[in-house]
């Protein structure tokens, strides 16, 4: 949505690429004034998702032409607008105009893409009134520079007796990311990635195998792989809470984030009304709209039908498009060090999809990860270098991705937990 208290209406042209992918249309067609509601703020029960989180209260609520509401927030000097549909709304029966008005991706015309779109939104139940928090620094790009693996096929045993999957050939090592990233064809200056989407089952924390303060984040994003690169991302977080009786429970949160290459941004914005539970099916979408220089973020909990989406303006400083990622992360802590990686067991990404525009007049081209040659596996190790498990100077494998397999929408890969409590 726009930053000027207006409702952005999208031109819903079908966006079909070589893979049959249908993306979110991104051409601004017209602006329509929204009528302000007399109340200037809305007060909601506030329970901090993590210690040190900052709560934001909506400064205005605006009526939308279709009967819904637009909740307006000021976050870190930027105006954010969250559309909430009226009672009775459902994406499967909504018109194209209603889908655009309430921040939902358009209905595809390609039969395969339409079937996937219907499957995604069939469980939709509600878009909750947003309750926003920003958390202390973390989930950012502050990792060590990546190093290319000297060879593939290394097998290592991590901590707590867990055997790590073989390291894929051509892997790069990091101290905070595990998963895959893709590089645009012919370089980001010609065809930067504009779209990334994937579905995963929310990892479940394992009681007794996580250390105090352990964390794990699961997300998809655009940019951030290289130093001095902007990053747009959306996903979930899992925080271990250790109790005095030696038991461990976990907090799960949905969030999105945008960062400049120097790491500046509002930090992770938590969508606390989207209630994430262990083993829920979560779909995340991030798209940069070149025509409007805005970014579309969506987090959908397919298990209980909750979804939160919005279009954020003025995102050019945060967009790079030099990579597209599907990541399990050990978030950087507020004091610049990495906490223990929470034992997430495994996390499987389904239908990992990336897309780019060849130019402004041709359709978006989409690829599922198995059919795209320029993708690189990322392996998380204790210090970001090649693994060296032994009695002296150990460098444990913390997490490692398996091979990408499958065909088109049935494609997948799995991240595997390796070791914790370093």
C-alpha positions, 0 to 999 in steps of 0.5 A: 500500500502507498505511503500517502493514505491512499489505496493502491489499485493494481493492474491485474494483468496475468504474469505468466513465465516459461514455467507457468508461474503466475506472480503478483502483478505490480503495475500501479493503475490508479489511486483512490482516497480512503475515508478516515475513521474518526478514531486516531488509534487502536489499542490492543493487548500487547504481549512482547514476542521477545524481551526488548521488543518495541510495540507499535500502535496503529495511528489511524484506521481507514475504511476501504471501498470494499468494506474492509479496513486499512491500519496505518502504522509509523515504523522507524520513520516509514508509514506502513499500511495493512489491509484487513478484509471484511467479514465473509471475504475469501480469496477463492470467491473474491473478485480481481479488484478485491484481491488487489485491494486486500493485498492478495496475489491475483488469480492466475490464468495458467491451469497449473498455476491456478491449481497451486493458487487455489491450493494455497488459499483454500485453507484461508480463514482470516486476516487478523488485525495487525499487532506490530513489534520490532525486535532487537537486532538479529536475522540480518546479514551480519554474517562472515564472508562466505567461502567456497568449499574445496570439495564436496562429499564431506561427511561429519558428525556434529554435536549431541550425536547427530550425523549430518547429511553429506555436504553437497558438491560446490557448497559454500560455508557460512556461520549463520545460513544453511539452505540454498541461494540462486544467482540471476542469469547474466548477473543482477544488473541485467535480470535481478530476482524480483520474486521468491516464494516457498512453503515449509513445515514450521520446525519443532524445537526439541526439548532438552537439546537446545541451550539457553537462548538458542534460536533458529529462523526460517525464511525466504528472501531477495538479496543479502548473500554478498556483503553490502547488499540490501535484503528483503525477507519474510519467515518465522522464528523459533526461540528456546525458553529455558525454565528453572525446572530444566525444561525447554519450551519454544516461542514461534513468531511470524515476521518480515524485514528489510535491511540496507547493505550496511545493515540499517533497517527497522529490524525484524517486524513481528506479525504477532497476530499470525499465531505460528505453531510447531509443524504448521505449514507456512508459505512466505512470499517476497516480491519487489515491484520495480514500477513502484519501488515497493515490496510485497510481503506475505506470511500465510499459515496454511494450517489454521488459515491466517494470512498477513500481507502488505505492500511497503513503499520506498524499498529501492534502498533495500533491494538488490536482487543479486540473489534469492534465498531459502534459509535456515538461520542462526540469527545474529545476537544484539551484541554482535555474536551468534547464539546457539542454534536451536535444534530444529531437527529438519526443515523441508522447503516445498516448491521453492520458486524464484522469478525475474523480469527480462524487461518491463514489457515481457512476462515474468520468468519463473523457475523452480529451484531444481530446474535452475542451474545457478543455485548454490548450497549453503552449509552452516559451520561453527566459524563459517569455514570448512568443517574440521571435526576433531580433538583440536580446533573443531569446526562443527557442522551446525546445519546442512542442506540435502540435494534439491529434488522433484519436479516443478511444484513438487520440488523440495529440499531439506535442511538438517540440524547438525550441532548446537551449544557451541 
